[in-house]
Amino acid sequence: MASSSRAPGAPSARPARPNQVFRRLRGSRSPGEFATAVRRAAREIGEQVSCDARYIGRVESGEIRCPNYAYERVFLHMFPGRTLADLGFAAREDVRGRGRRPAPPGVRHDGVVPDAAHDGVGGDADGTPRPHSDFDEESDVLRRAFMIGGPLTAAAALGHGPESVPAQRRRRVGDAEVEAVEEAVRRIRLLDDRHGADGLYQQAAQPLSAAYALLDSGTAARASTTHRLHAGAGELAISVGWLAHDSGRFGDARSHYAEALATARVAGDPGLEAHAFCNTSFLARDAGRHREAVRTAQAGQQAARAVRSPRLLALLALREAGGWAGLGDRSSCEQSLARAHGHFARGPAASDPEWMSFFAEPELEALQAQCWSALGEWARAARHARRAATLQDHRFTRNLALYRAELACDLARAGVPDEAAAAGDEVLALLGHVRSSRIRAMLADTAAVLRPHRAATGVGGFLERYEGASRRA
């Protein structure tokens, strides 16, 4: 996401000039409603942008003089026949930082990695586009992005807890620090979408510690800033918890989700509370604590009523369905699935949380596949998993690998070894780009089921390739 954040006290190159053209194009829609329209337009062209009301405000205020490449494609899709100049933006070549000191590779001068366009080139008007490289480079970029030169540098300097902060070093927290925490959340989600959690978790712990150091040691001038900081730190805890969850560190994930829930309760933030319960339910299901999965999903639905987001209620109903399926309660599972479909059918809303951008029809199908798989209805599960893999945009590598791994596992248990092996091969082809213990565990289950069927078409070759990949991992 384009940002013009800079180190506190740094002079601005030029004063912001409000983008009156963009404001007129928004018309009577609120910034939140317009942000929803931007996210919907992005999905139509296979882009993924984390647009919210604050981003729209920054564009209209002139703080964002030229959008990054992903947003550019979305805006030009929304307003066909217009150029960026027609939308009130400055030319990209006029905005790029001329005469600045060099920044580390892949890091903007404000310390934040540019949001990535899905054509394989990342960048925005404040930095130089860079090609995506392998996972290890992305992981290193994540570390440098948060800890070099940006607003969180000050937070990191505080240490990792309030006891390490001398009184004279306590500082007032402002928009720059809060925006850095929010940007950290977006970057983690973006890299997880591309590569999965393994390898990111340890790096992401650094900005999380810095964010909570700000909470413990900083003071904000406005109540709204304090609320945003609590929400940002809580969302960051959930994002880091998800990285732990997806990489098999269930104890760490449980701790991070609990931290987020406590932050939500302190801040009185029902949206954050619902998110924390949602992920806790998912973790409980994966850990085999199915009764807890049901209870926490129900608690999340209670909190979510204040958010007024049908899609959030749909996801929480699916989490509850997963818990009932794990308990073998088919009737309760079907009732929860019916509720989920009813909420989902109401469509997106301006109040949908930003983190729910992943929750579209492919995820709906995938979560249903998991329910039927838990109930032992493998063929039915495979139908939903196949639909999830078919609908999923191929640019979102991690989820594509996940859905195909689910499909391979369901087909193997449904007694279709040749199709399972073919789906498994598709997952293997993606493992060079994705590191997820969850996906590898699913592939291991598939291989175990298929070994007695080695003579079936394609199975032997798949098992050889799987075993070779396992030795190299």
Disulfide bonds with the S-S distance in Angstrom:
none
